[in-house]
Structures are given as C-alpha cells and as structure tokens.
Amino acid sequence: MAMAKQPVIYSAVILERGENWDTELARREQKQWDEHARFMDALVAEGFVILGGPLGDGENVLLILNAESGQAIETRLADDPWMPMGILRIAKVERWEILLDVNQ
C-alpha cells in the first residue's frame, strides 16, 4: 500500500470587476492592461500565481495562489495597477487543500 502524500495547500482567490471597470471595453482594452498583464506575468514567474484566468462569462477571475496567508495575498495583489484603480477587487479568498492529483 502506498504512503499517503501530504496534501498541497493553495489559496483560491476570486477577483471581481471593480467600480471602475469599463463595461464598454473588453478585458484587454481596459486602462493599463499592459501594466496589469506584466504584473501578473511576474507573479507567475516568481511562483506566487499557480493558475489563473477568467471564469465563465468573464465577470470574475479565478487565481490559484501559493501564499502564506490571506494578508499576504491582499498585500501582494495591492501592487496590481488595476486594484487601486478600482478595475478589479478581491471578492473572496479560500484555502484550497488538494487531495486528488493526477501526479500522485
């Protein structure tokens, strides 16, 4: 019988459109898209973002993060140009324990 692996813990974060999201524009047409995209790419490169992208109709975004705490998430995402601009905001942060993994 194989030994059980320790569960992997990430954070699942839902981002929603903020009060300054321009509904007339597509995601990539929002103000400072290039700066936002560079910021997110840097978070991926440093291993903070594991997965991310729009959900369903694109109203919300799901991020899977490798973070120590909810406070660490809020602090790190506050540097995203879209956060202080009110284009995106954090709607929900949940601890995610991965028990099923095709790599196990």
N, C-alpha and C positions, 0 to 999 in steps of 0.2 A: 504494500500500500504506500502510495506517495505521500510525503510530508506536505501538509498544507503550507502554502506560501503566506507570508504576511500580507494583509490587504494593502493596497495602494490607496492613499488618501489625496484627493484633489479638492478643489473648490469649483462648483458650478455657479457661474455668475450670469444673470440675465441683465442685459442693458436694454433700456427703452429709449425711445425718441424723447428728447427734451423739449422744453418750451420754445426753443429757437430753431427746431428742425423745420426746414422749408419744405412743406408738403408738395410744392410745385416742382421740386428738383429731385432727381434720382440720388441715390446714396453717394455715388462718385462725383456728383455735381455740387454737393454741399460745400459751404465755405471751409477752407483749409483742409480739403480732402487729402492732398498730398502730404501735409504735415501729420495728419492723423494716421495715414497709411504707413508713413515712415516710423512713427512712434510704435504702432502695433507690430510692425516687422521687427523692430528692435527688441520688443518683449518676447517675441518668438525666438529670436537668436539667443537671448540670454536664458531661455528655458522657463520663463515665467508663464507664457501662454503655451499650452499644450495643443489645444484645438480652438477654433473659433470661426464664427460665421453667422449670417442671418438665419433666423428661424421662419419657417412657413412663408408668409407673405412679406417678410422683411421688416415688420414693425419692431421686432425685438431681435437681439443678438445673443447668442449663447457663447460664453467663453469658458473653457476648462483651464483652470489655473493651478500652478504649482506654487502655493503661497502658504506662509506660516499661520496667517490669521486674517480675519475679516478686516482688521485695521490695516494690515499690510496691503491688502487689496485696495482699500479706499485710498490709501496714501499713494500707491503706485499709479493707479488709474487717474488720480487727480492731475497727473502730469500730461495726460492726453489733452491735446489742444481742444478737442470737442467738449470736454467736461466743463471747464469754466465758461465756455461759450454757450452752454445750455443746448448743445446739439444732441448730446447723449447724457444719460444719467444711469446710475446703478439702481435697478429695480429690486434685485434680490440676490443674496449670496447664500449658498447652501454648501455644507460639507458633503463630499461625494466619496463614499467608500466603494472601491471597485473590488467586487468579489468574483466576477466572471470575466475571464480574459482569454482570448484565443491563443495567447502566447504561453499560457501556463501548461 
